[in-house]
Amino acid sequence: MNEDALQKLSKYVHDARKPLNRISMQAELIKMALNGDVRKEKALAALDKIIASTKDCSATLSELTSEFSNSEVD
């Protein structure tokens, strides 16, 4: 893998980690809500953020796949 491809891969990995970190934090919030430490409304909002973050991560991984399948042809 050349330097340019490695830099692109690093960017995509970084971009995929951001929504994964959001998912983790929001899951912790839901866990707190189930323990009664946080209001139900916050847990519902956290679920919406988890859904959005999974879509963001999926989009990033699709971009990565597209980028590297295109570079294989080049």
N, C-alpha and C positions, 0 to 999 in steps of 0.2 A: 504494500500500500504506500503510495507516495505521500509527501508532506501535505499537499493540498487536500487529498482525500481524507487524511487523518484529521486535519483541522475541521473539515466539514462534518465528519463523524463526531468529533468532540462537541461541536455546536449542537448537533441533533441530540446527543446524549444529555447535554446540559438542558436543552429545551424540554426534553421528556421528563427529566428529574423534577422540574418546577411543579408540574401538576401532580406528580406522585407525592411530593412533599405536602402539597395542599390536601391531598386525599388523606394522608396520614394524620395531619393535624385535625381535620374535620372528623375523622373516625374517632379520635381521642375525645373530641367534644361530644360526640354521640354517646360514647361510653360513659362520660360524666353525666349526661342527661339520663341514661338508664339507671345510674346509681342515685339519681335524684339531686345531683349537685348543680344541674343546669336546667333551665326551663325547656319544656317540650318544643316551643317555637324555635329555639336556637338549634335544637337537634334537627328539626325539619329543614331549616335553612342550611344546615351543614350537609344534609343529604343532597339538596339541590347543588351545592358547591362540589360535592363528590361527583355527581353525574356530569356536571360541566367539565370538571377536571379530567375525567376519564375520556371525554370527547376530545379535549385538548391534547391529551397524551396520544390518543389514537391518531389524530390528525398529524402530529409530529412524526410518529412512526411511519405513517403512510408517505409523508414527504421524504423521510429518510430512505424508504424502500424505493420510491420513485427516483430520487437523486442517484442512488447507487446502481439501480438497474440501468439508468440512462448513461452513467459513466462507464459501465461495463461495455456498452455498445461503442462508445467514443474511441 
